[in-house]
Each structure stands twice: as structure tokens, then as C-alpha cells.
């Protein structure tokens, strides 16, 4: 991992993600100062000066509170999808997420419950992952009496659509990409069943813990259609999905008790029209073809 001038380790993928924008580069250059300020403010003992957790959109390190309680310090890079992470953790209040112990929303900094032993659900077979993630999602989908402060899912889809439009020269098939953009608009329209979504729940964001067998980390909450929340886990199972697209979708949708055809359409929208670095290659475009009929 690259190191700051203070010796703090910074994951290479986080450096790469920050380097894409002026805002990200500015945030990264100020990270050592920000870490020092938060450590002082919350009187923390950082336990891993020689290497932080290997995250891609935030700086994460195990710490101890003044009481000796273990915790996790997480400082997120500028990232529109994660703007309300602390609000979501506060709303779910540990059911079934990690507890939010303290936060500075302006700095996108959080003190979180530390999971012990903290083993990722990725270590389990995918069919086991299906069951665990489905159970967690059904607990997370809380109907809201009012949506504040959470944004509608359509706001994230609109931001993605703008990025994709800016990449038009790279589209491998204009018709399929435009079909995906249309699906973003239609599926995200108001009137669909709406609950509080995690939007980024996959096996890497589920850790084994003592308080519960598994806890959710790193939610990116939006309000929208629960069928959307099936997509992130499925996209992390590409080989199984490519081998049997509808069988895999129908199995997971059944565990979630959502419409499998709606899940397929969300999957098609994401694989066809989500912005990316590599349009022509990779499994995403292969999945687009497999999901189209």
C-alpha cells in the first residue's frame, strides 16, 4: 500500500479512485491531516499504523476508544452514493448493520462497531451467500413514513445516466445502451414499491460478528424498489449468472420474495447502461447479452 508522509497506509485502489477527479485528489492530499484531527477529537488509539483495511472508496482502520472498546474509524472519499451512509446506519441502528458510534457527516467520517472475527461472507459458498444476504435484505427493507433525509433511487440512476451519456463514444452497441437507460428511467419512476435500500449489499459487505452471526457494513441508502437490491449480489456471482441467467435470478428472487422478471430488468439496465471504465470487454457486457431476450 502507498503511504502518506505520516506513515499511514492508503490502499492502492483508493488512490486510483481518488485520482480520477480533482475533488478526490484534493481529499487524498488532505487525508493525513484529517486522520490526525479525528484521532485527536475522538481520543483514539489507531491499532494499524502499518496498514489500514483494504477499502476502495474510504480509509478504514481498527482503533480503540478511550474506554478501550475496539472500533473502526472510516473516512469516506467524496462519493455521491455514500452521502447518507451514516444516516442509514443511524436509522437501522444495528439491525442488521454495524452500530454507528459517532459521526461527522460533513467530513464523511464515522466511528463504527468492530466485527469480531470480521470474516467476510465471501469465504462461504455462493449458495450460502444467497441465503444470508436474502435474510439481511429483508430485514433492511424498512418502509418509511417519510423519506427524509434519504434520496430516491432515481437520483442515483440519473447521475449514472449522465456519466454514461458522457461515455457515448465508447458504447459497443448504442441500441442496447439506450434500452438500459430507458429502463433506468422507467424502473426508477415513482409509483414502484419503496423501502429503504442498501443498494450495495454483496458478500464483501457482510462480516461475521459476535453480536449476530452476520452484520452489514458499507450501505449506500436510497429509497426505492426492493427488487433493485437483488442486483449487487448477483453481479458478484458472474460465472453462475452467465451459466444460467434466469435460473440464478429466479432462485435469489424467490428467497427475497420479489418479482424475478423485475430483477432481470434491473440487471439488464445495470449491465447495459451503468458507467464503467471498460465498455467493450469484461463480464458486464457478456451479462447484458445473456439477460437480453
KEVEX-381798 format. One record per residue (C-alpha): residue number from 1; residue in three letters; z, x, y. Coordinates in nm, 4 decimals, decimal comma, m for minus. Each point is the difference from the previous one (the first is absolute). Example, Ala and Ser with C-alpha at 12.3 -4.5 7.8 and 13.67 -1.06 7.14 Angstrom:
% KEVEX-381798
1; ALA; 0,7800; 1,2300; m0,4500
2; SER; m0,0660; 0,1370; 0,3440
% end
This chain:
% KEVEX-381798
1; UNK; 0,0000; 0,0000; 0,0000
2; UNK; m0,0719; 0,1222; 0,3541
3; UNK; 0,3082; 0,0756; 0,2076
4; UNK; 0,0945; m0,0658; 0,3581
5; UNK; 0,1451; 0,2695; 0,2196
6; UNK; 0,3471; m0,1154; m0,1000
7; UNK; m0,0681; 0,0419; m0,3727
8; UNK; m0,0327; m0,3729; m0,0677
9; UNK; m0,2542; m0,0654; m0,2738
10; UNK; m0,2841; m0,2422; 0,0817
11; UNK; m0,2145; m0,1437; m0,2830
12; UNK; m0,3626; 0,1107; 0,0141
13; UNK; m0,1332; m0,3562; m0,0232
14; UNK; 0,2185; m0,1026; 0,2932
15; UNK; m0,1449; 0,2883; 0,2029
16; UNK; m0,3511; m0,1085; m0,0978
17; UNK; 0,0643; m0,3634; 0,0931
18; UNK; 0,1503; 0,0958; 0,3355
19; UNK; m0,2921; 0,2295; 0,0816
20; UNK; m0,2436; m0,2939; 0,0092
21; UNK; 0,1181; m0,1309; 0,3383
22; UNK; 0,1304; 0,1439; 0,3259
23; UNK; 0,3036; m0,2272; m0,0308
24; UNK; 0,0732; 0,1346; m0,3473
25; UNK; m0,0373; 0,3628; 0,1053
26; UNK; 0,2354; m0,0560; 0,2925
27; UNK; 0,2568; m0,1644; m0,2295
28; UNK; m0,0206; 0,2869; m0,2485
29; UNK; 0,0495; 0,2643; 0,2690
30; UNK; 0,3154; m0,1776; 0,1159
31; UNK; 0,1387; m0,0554; m0,3493
32; UNK; 0,2432; 0,2981; m0,0069
33; UNK; 0,1591; m0,1145; 0,3261
34; UNK; 0,0167; m0,3571; m0,1265
35; UNK; 0,1643; 0,1043; m0,3275
36; UNK; 0,2632; 0,2039; 0,1865
37; UNK; 0,0744; m0,2877; 0,2377
38; UNK; 0,0450; m0,2539; m0,2795
39; UNK; 0,2108; 0,2354; m0,2114
40; UNK; 0,2285; 0,0540; 0,2995
41; UNK; 0,0108; m0,3674; 0,1001
42; UNK; 0,0914; m0,1228; m0,3482
43; UNK; 0,2106; 0,3092; m0,0883
44; UNK; m0,2034; 0,0661; m0,3114
45; UNK; 0,0028; 0,2841; m0,2469
46; UNK; m0,3572; 0,0601; m0,1168
47; UNK; 0,0075; 0,0935; m0,3661
48; UNK; m0,3561; 0,1322; m0,0399
49; UNK; m0,0914; 0,2358; 0,2818
50; UNK; m0,2311; 0,1809; m0,2429
51; UNK; m0,2104; m0,3067; m0,0854
52; UNK; m0,0163; m0,3632; 0,1015
53; UNK; m0,1191; m0,2863; m0,2189
54; UNK; m0,3779; 0,0144; m0,0493
55; UNK; m0,0996; m0,3008; 0,2132
56; UNK; m0,3379; m0,0673; 0,1579
57; UNK; 0,0828; m0,1987; 0,3139
58; UNK; 0,3569; 0,1021; 0,0818
59; UNK; 0,2457; 0,2883; m0,0092
60; UNK; 0,2694; m0,0776; m0,2566
61; UNK; 0,3046; 0,2021; m0,1019
62; UNK; 0,3269; m0,0581; m0,1917
63; UNK; 0,3056; 0,0172; 0,2266
64; UNK; 0,3717; m0,0669; m0,0010
65; UNK; 0,1808; m0,2195; 0,2487
66; UNK; 0,3245; 0,1140; 0,1669
67; UNK; 0,1849; m0,1955; m0,2711
68; UNK; m0,1716; 0,2073; m0,2678
69; UNK; m0,2139; m0,2943; m0,1131
70; UNK; m0,3491; 0,1067; m0,1107
71; UNK; m0,2878; m0,1547; 0,1932
72; UNK; m0,3627; 0,0607; 0,0910
73; UNK; m0,1348; 0,0841; 0,3452
74; UNK; m0,3506; m0,1351; 0,0513
75; UNK; m0,2080; 0,0584; 0,3136
76; UNK; m0,3374; m0,1727; m0,0028
77; UNK; m0,3161; 0,1266; 0,1665
78; UNK; m0,1747; m0,2405; 0,2426
79; UNK; m0,1401; m0,2616; m0,2385
80; UNK; m0,0759; m0,3628; 0,0903
81; UNK; 0,0542; m0,1270; m0,3544
82; UNK; 0,3581; 0,1296; m0,0116
83; UNK; 0,1041; m0,1225; 0,3453
84; UNK; 0,2428; m0,2595; m0,1388
85; UNK; 0,1328; 0,1878; m0,3023
86; UNK; 0,3574; 0,0076; 0,1319
87; UNK; m0,0202; m0,3714; 0,0900
88; UNK; m0,1099; m0,0793; m0,3544
89; UNK; 0,2744; 0,2085; m0,1585
90; UNK; 0,2545; m0,1683; 0,2241
91; UNK; m0,1351; m0,3443; m0,0932
92; UNK; m0,0045; 0,0635; m0,3770
93; UNK; 0,3413; 0,1703; 0,0288
94; UNK; m0,0124; 0,1834; m0,3315
95; UNK; m0,1499; m0,2859; m0,2021
96; UNK; m0,1909; 0,1728; m0,1615
97; UNK; m0,0533; 0,2840; 0,2476
98; UNK; 0,2053; 0,3039; 0,0914
99; UNK; 0,2614; m0,0761; 0,2640
100; UNK; m0,0731; 0,0885; 0,3611
101; UNK; 0,3100; 0,1891; 0,1217
102; UNK; m0,1140; 0,0693; 0,3564
103; UNK; m0,3232; 0,0157; 0,1950
104; UNK; m0,1675; 0,0961; 0,3245
105; UNK; m0,3066; m0,2208; 0,0128
106; UNK; m0,1447; 0,1696; 0,3082
107; UNK; m0,0028; 0,3331; m0,1865
108; UNK; m0,0951; m0,1641; m0,3325
109; UNK; 0,3034; 0,1702; m0,1539
110; UNK; 0,2248; m0,1437; m0,2701
111; UNK; 0,3050; 0,0872; m0,2037
112; UNK; m0,0441; m0,1508; m0,3452
113; UNK; 0,1982; m0,0499; m0,3171
114; UNK; m0,0696; 0,2844; m0,2422
115; UNK; m0,1188; m0,1048; m0,3462
116; UNK; 0,1632; 0,1774; m0,2936
117; UNK; m0,1572; 0,1351; m0,2155
118; UNK; m0,3010; m0,0951; 0,2133
119; UNK; m0,2583; 0,0242; m0,2774
120; UNK; m0,3308; m0,1626; 0,0942
121; UNK; m0,1262; m0,3027; m0,1916
122; UNK; m0,3204; 0,2044; m0,0440
123; UNK; 0,1721; 0,1688; m0,2936
124; UNK; m0,0148; m0,3295; m0,1915
125; UNK; m0,3071; m0,1349; m0,1850
126; UNK; m0,2217; m0,2215; 0,2159
127; UNK; 0,0785; m0,3146; m0,1992
128; UNK; 0,3690; 0,0617; 0,0748
129; UNK; m0,0880; 0,0594; 0,3649
130; UNK; m0,1752; m0,3392; 0,0070
131; UNK; 0,3143; m0,1830; m0,1045
132; UNK; 0,2377; 0,1871; 0,2322
133; UNK; m0,2232; m0,0291; 0,3061
134; UNK; m0,0677; m0,3686; m0,0637
135; UNK; 0,3743; m0,0701; m0,0184
136; UNK; 0,0617; 0,1948; 0,3219
137; UNK; m0,2830; m0,1684; 0,1907
138; UNK; 0,1198; m0,3474; m0,0911
139; UNK; 0,3396; 0,0896; 0,1464
140; UNK; m0,1552; 0,1474; 0,3142
141; UNK; m0,2123; m0,3069; 0,0770
142; UNK; 0,2441; m0,1782; 0,2256
143; UNK; m0,1375; m0,3026; 0,1891
144; UNK; 0,0751; 0,0491; 0,3697
145; UNK; 0,1349; m0,2668; 0,2327
146; UNK; m0,1653; 0,1973; 0,2807
147; UNK; m0,2271; 0,3015; m0,0209
148; UNK; 0,1567; 0,2088; 0,2800
149; UNK; 0,0033; 0,2994; 0,0088
150; UNK; m0,2541; 0,0284; m0,2803
151; UNK; m0,3747; m0,0021; 0,0580
152; UNK; m0,2519; m0,2080; m0,1932
153; UNK; m0,1925; 0,1802; m0,2725
154; UNK; m0,3170; m0,0776; 0,1974
155; UNK; 0,1062; 0,2522; 0,2661
156; UNK; m0,0109; 0,2854; m0,2520
157; UNK; m0,3303; m0,1245; m0,1408
158; UNK; m0,1487; m0,0119; 0,3512
159; UNK; 0,1055; 0,3597; 0,0631
160; UNK; m0,1586; 0,1053; m0,3296
161; UNK; m0,3184; m0,1896; 0,0854
162; UNK; m0,0296; 0,1855; 0,3310
163; UNK; 0,0338; 0,3365; m0,1780
164; UNK; m0,2562; m0,1012; m0,2597
165; UNK; m0,2460; m0,1144; 0,2666
166; UNK; 0,0357; 0,3418; 0,1636
167; UNK; m0,0999; 0,1606; m0,3346
168; UNK; m0,3161; m0,2104; m0,0369
169; UNK; m0,2315; 0,2985; m0,0387
170; UNK; 0,1871; 0,0959; m0,3178
171; UNK; m0,0198; m0,3403; m0,1738
172; UNK; m0,1745; 0,0317; m0,3396
173; UNK; m0,0996; m0,3709; m0,0056
174; UNK; 0,0047; m0,1964; 0,3258
175; UNK; m0,0126; m0,3363; m0,1743
176; UNK; 0,3045; 0,0655; m0,2187
177; UNK; 0,2030; 0,1466; 0,2852
178; UNK; m0,0770; m0,2983; 0,2216
179; UNK; 0,0970; m0,2333; m0,2852
180; UNK; 0,3335; 0,1832; m0,0137
181; UNK; 0,0490; m0,0329; 0,3745
182; UNK; m0,0720; m0,3725; m0,0248
183; UNK; 0,2608; m0,0290; m0,2739
184; UNK; 0,2555; 0,1777; 0,2185
185; UNK; m0,0605; m0,2624; 0,2677
186; UNK; m0,0048; m0,3023; m0,2312
187; UNK; 0,2860; 0,0944; m0,2342
188; UNK; 0,2215; 0,1036; 0,2897
189; UNK; m0,0569; m0,3212; 0,1937
190; UNK; 0,2998; m0,2122; 0,0894
191; UNK; 0,0689; m0,2826; m0,2410
192; UNK; 0,0483; 0,2125; m0,3113
193; UNK; 0,3476; 0,0001; m0,1579
194; UNK; 0,2069; 0,2460; 0,2029
195; UNK; 0,2986; 0,2085; m0,1020
196; UNK; 0,1383; 0,3379; 0,1029
197; UNK; m0,2139; 0,2585; m0,1790
198; UNK; 0,0684; 0,3637; m0,0896
199; UNK; m0,3802; 0,0774; 0,0147
200; UNK; 0,0408; 0,3533; m0,1441
201; UNK; 0,2002; m0,0563; m0,3171
202; UNK; m0,1115; 0,2222; m0,2862
203; UNK; 0,1839; 0,2021; m0,2642
204; UNK; 0,0434; 0,2988; 0,2319
205; UNK; 0,2010; m0,2167; 0,2390
206; UNK; 0,2455; m0,1204; m0,2635
207; UNK; 0,2923; 0,2271; m0,0960
208; UNK; 0,2620; m0,0182; m0,2723
209; UNK; 0,3478; m0,0527; 0,1438
210; UNK; 0,3605; m0,0699; m0,0970
211; UNK; 0,0594; m0,3148; 0,2058
212; UNK; m0,2993; m0,1640; m0,1677
213; UNK; m0,2360; 0,1319; m0,2675
214; UNK; m0,2814; 0,0286; 0,2570
215; UNK; m0,0122; m0,0114; 0,3801
216; UNK; m0,2932; m0,0265; 0,2406
217; UNK; m0,0633; 0,2640; 0,2652
218; UNK; m0,2606; 0,0284; 0,2762
219; UNK; m0,0934; m0,3667; 0,0576
220; UNK; m0,2567; m0,0786; 0,2703
221; UNK; 0,0890; m0,3614; 0,0765
222; UNK; m0,2489; m0,2593; 0,1186
223; UNK; m0,0046; m0,3775; m0,0377
224; UNK; m0,2764; m0,1378; m0,2187
225; UNK; m0,1429; m0,1073; m0,3336
226; UNK; 0,2091; 0,1153; m0,3010
227; UNK; m0,3180; 0,0614; m0,2042
228; UNK; m0,0741; 0,2932; 0,2325
229; UNK; 0,3111; 0,1825; m0,1212
230; UNK; m0,1487; 0,0341; m0,3490
231; UNK; m0,2676; 0,2368; 0,1278
232; UNK; 0,1872; 0,3241; 0,0688
233; UNK; 0,1402; 0,0323; m0,3500
234; UNK; m0,3352; m0,0891; m0,1578
235; UNK; m0,1819; 0,2567; 0,2145
236; UNK; 0,2373; 0,2597; m0,1418
237; UNK; m0,1144; m0,0891; m0,3542
238; UNK; m0,3747; 0,0723; 0,0435
239; UNK; m0,0885; 0,0986; m0,3572
240; UNK; 0,1467; m0,3184; m0,1463
241; UNK; m0,1574; m0,2070; 0,2758
242; UNK; m0,3441; 0,1526; m0,0511
243; UNK; 0,0195; m0,0506; m0,3768
244; UNK; 0,0924; m0,3695; 0,0250
245; UNK; m0,0016; m0,1283; 0,3613
246; UNK; 0,0759; m0,3700; m0,0521
247; UNK; 0,2239; 0,0514; m0,3027
248; UNK; 0,2187; 0,2410; 0,1982
249; UNK; 0,0063; m0,2272; 0,3060
250; UNK; 0,0751; m0,3129; m0,2041
251; UNK; 0,2871; 0,1726; m0,1822
252; UNK; 0,1691; 0,1182; 0,3212
253; UNK; m0,0727; m0,3219; 0,1906
254; UNK; 0,1635; m0,1897; m0,2867
255; UNK; 0,3171; 0,2057; 0,0352
256; UNK; m0,0015; m0,0756; 0,3734
257; UNK; m0,0953; m0,3671; m0,0423
258; UNK; m0,2841; 0,0305; 0,2521
259; UNK; m0,3671; m0,0989; m0,0233
260; UNK; m0,1934; 0,2792; m0,1797
261; UNK; m0,3259; m0,0880; 0,1754
262; UNK; 0,1693; 0,0423; 0,3364
263; UNK; 0,1316; 0,3391; m0,1149
264; UNK; m0,3541; 0,0987; m0,1043
265; UNK; m0,1336; m0,0956; 0,3424
266; UNK; 0,2718; 0,2023; 0,1748
267; UNK; m0,0807; 0,2941; m0,2265
268; UNK; m0,3711; m0,0322; 0,0768
269; UNK; 0,0727; m0,0151; 0,3735
270; UNK; 0,2108; 0,3149; m0,0129
271; UNK; m0,2319; 0,2046; m0,2205
272; UNK; m0,3106; m0,1049; 0,1948
273; UNK; 0,1215; 0,0121; 0,3589
274; UNK; 0,3212; 0,1999; 0,0384
275; UNK; m0,0537; 0,3120; 0,2170
276; UNK; m0,0056; 0,3304; m0,1886
277; UNK; m0,1006; 0,3655; 0,0157
278; UNK; m0,2463; m0,0197; m0,2897
279; UNK; m0,2219; m0,3085; m0,0161
280; UNK; m0,2664; 0,0989; m0,2518
281; UNK; 0,2185; 0,1661; m0,2613
282; UNK; 0,3264; m0,0625; m0,1732
283; UNK; 0,1449; m0,2890; m0,1960
284; UNK; 0,0288; m0,2486; 0,2874
285; UNK; m0,3741; m0,0592; 0,0155
286; UNK; m0,0219; m0,0132; m0,3803
287; UNK; 0,2665; m0,2704; 0,0107
288; UNK; m0,1997; m0,1923; 0,2608
289; UNK; m0,2932; m0,0214; m0,2399
290; UNK; 0,2274; m0,0948; m0,2910
291; UNK; 0,1614; m0,2817; 0,1995
292; UNK; m0,3266; m0,1483; 0,1308
293; UNK; m0,1653; m0,2933; m0,1749
% end
